[in-house]
């Protein structure tokens, strides 16, 4: 279900950024994304979201 929504691209990424306030949600999502081993568009989107989360954690 998580990656199905990822195909909404920027809108989905913005929703993820809104969740960044809650560190426990963030850490769980980061862990799940790191476990995703896919190729093509889904993998690229997952990596983009992971990068966004990581950047937000480092603020």
C-alpha positions as CSV (number, residue, x, y, z in Angstrom):
1,X,0.0,0.0,0.0
2,X,2.8,2.4,0.9
3,X,4.4,2.4,-2.5
4,X,1.1,2.4,-4.4
5,X,0.6,5.9,-3.1
6,X,4.2,6.9,-4.0
7,X,3.2,7.2,-7.7
8,X,1.5,10.5,-6.8
9,X,5.0,11.9,-6.7
10,X,5.4,15.4,-5.4
11,X,2.0,15.5,-3.6
12,X,2.9,12.3,-1.8
13,X,6.3,13.6,-0.9
14,X,4.7,16.7,0.6
15,X,2.5,14.6,2.8
16,X,5.5,12.7,4.0
17,X,7.2,15.9,4.9
18,X,4.2,16.9,7.0
19,X,4.6,13.7,9.0
20,X,8.2,14.6,9.8
21,X,7.2,16.2,13.1
22,X,6.7,12.8,14.6
23,X,10.1,11.2,14.8
24,X,8.8,7.7,15.6
25,X,6.7,7.7,12.4
26,X,9.8,9.0,10.5
27,X,12.1,6.3,11.9
28,X,9.6,3.5,11.1
29,X,9.2,4.8,7.5
30,X,12.9,5.1,7.0
31,X,13.4,1.6,8.1
32,X,10.7,0.3,5.8
33,X,12.0,2.2,2.8
34,X,15.5,0.9,3.4
35,X,14.1,-2.6,3.2
36,X,12.4,-1.9,-0.2
37,X,14.5,-3.5,-2.9
38,X,12.7,-2.7,-6.2
39,X,13.8,-1.5,-9.6
40,X,12.4,1.1,-11.9
41,X,10.1,3.9,-10.9
42,X,9.0,2.5,-7.5
43,X,12.6,2.2,-6.4
44,X,13.4,5.7,-7.5
45,X,10.4,7.2,-5.7
46,X,11.2,5.2,-2.6
47,X,14.8,6.5,-2.7
48,X,13.6,10.1,-3.2
49,X,11.3,9.8,-0.2
50,X,14.1,8.3,1.9
51,X,16.4,11.1,0.9
52,X,13.7,13.7,1.9
53,X,13.2,12.0,5.3
54,X,17.0,11.8,5.9
55,X,17.5,15.5,5.0
56,X,14.7,16.5,7.3
57,X,16.1,14.4,10.2
58,X,19.4,16.3,9.7
59,X,17.9,19.7,10.2
